[in-house]
Amino acid sequence: MELVLLYLGLCLAVGVFAHVSRDRSGLGWFLLALAVSPLIAAIWIAILKPLAPREPVPFDQFRAAEQERLARIQANLQQHSGR
């Protein structure tokens, strides 16, 4: 029973490390460590570089890009429908 708790604790530690230090999916790395091995997953996540931070897109830029995309789709539909 203690070994199971130790194994789960190590898997949890890998998930927390992946989320906090590497900005990766903590749940995904927890599940990977659970399926493979906490040691292998820990080595793997330690080798990986942190993800580059994503910059948020301003709402007005997003909205303009979305409107352009919708206009292209509508033009394409009109072209193919013969209107």
C-alpha positions as CSV (number, residue, x, y, z in Angstrom):
1,M,0.0,0.0,0.0
2,E,2.8,2.4,0.8
3,L,4.4,1.7,-2.6
4,V,1.2,2.6,-4.4
5,L,1.0,5.9,-2.5
6,L,4.7,6.6,-3.2
7,Y,4.2,5.8,-6.9
8,L,1.1,8.1,-7.0
9,G,3.0,10.8,-5.1
10,L,5.9,10.7,-7.5
11,C,3.5,10.8,-10.5
12,L,1.9,13.9,-8.9
13,A,5.2,15.5,-8.4
14,V,6.1,15.0,-12.1
15,G,2.7,16.6,-13.0
16,V,3.3,19.6,-10.7
17,F,6.8,20.1,-12.0
18,A,5.7,19.9,-15.6
19,H,2.9,22.5,-15.0
20,V,4.9,24.9,-12.8
21,S,8.4,24.8,-14.3
22,R,7.8,23.9,-17.9
23,D,4.3,25.3,-18.5
24,R,3.1,22.0,-19.8
25,S,-0.1,20.0,-19.1
26,G,0.2,18.8,-15.5
27,L,-2.6,16.3,-15.9
28,G,-1.1,14.9,-19.1
29,W,2.3,14.5,-17.5
30,F,0.8,12.9,-14.4
31,L,-1.1,10.4,-16.6
32,L,2.1,9.7,-18.6
33,A,4.1,9.2,-15.4
34,L,1.3,6.9,-14.2
35,A,1.3,4.8,-17.4
36,V,5.1,4.7,-18.0
37,S,7.1,5.5,-14.9
38,P,7.6,8.6,-12.8
39,L,11.4,8.3,-13.3
40,I,11.2,8.1,-17.1
41,A,8.6,10.9,-17.2
42,A,10.7,13.1,-14.8
43,I,13.8,12.7,-16.9
44,W,11.8,13.4,-20.1
45,I,10.2,16.6,-18.7
46,A,13.5,17.7,-17.2
47,I,15.1,17.5,-20.7
48,L,12.3,19.4,-22.4
49,K,12.6,23.2,-22.6
50,P,9.8,25.4,-21.2
51,L,7.2,26.4,-23.7
52,A,7.4,29.9,-25.1
53,P,4.8,32.2,-23.4
54,R,1.9,32.9,-25.7
55,E,0.9,36.5,-26.0
56,P,-2.8,37.2,-25.9
57,V,-4.4,38.5,-29.0
58,P,-6.2,41.8,-28.5
59,F,-9.9,41.4,-28.9
60,D,-10.2,44.0,-31.7
61,Q,-7.6,42.2,-33.7
62,F,-9.2,38.9,-33.1
63,R,-12.6,40.3,-34.1
64,A,-11.2,41.9,-37.3
65,A,-9.5,38.6,-38.3
66,E,-12.6,36.6,-37.6
67,Q,-14.7,39.0,-39.7
68,E,-12.3,38.7,-42.6
69,R,-12.4,35.0,-42.4
70,L,-16.2,35.0,-42.4
71,A,-16.3,37.4,-45.4
72,R,-14.0,35.0,-47.3
73,I,-16.2,32.0,-46.4
74,Q,-19.4,33.9,-47.5
75,A,-17.7,35.0,-50.8
76,N,-16.6,31.4,-51.4
77,L,-20.2,30.1,-50.7
78,Q,-21.7,32.7,-53.0
79,Q,-19.2,31.9,-55.7
80,H,-20.0,28.2,-55.6
81,S,-23.8,28.6,-55.3
82,G,-24.0,30.7,-58.4
83,R,-25.4,33.9,-56.8
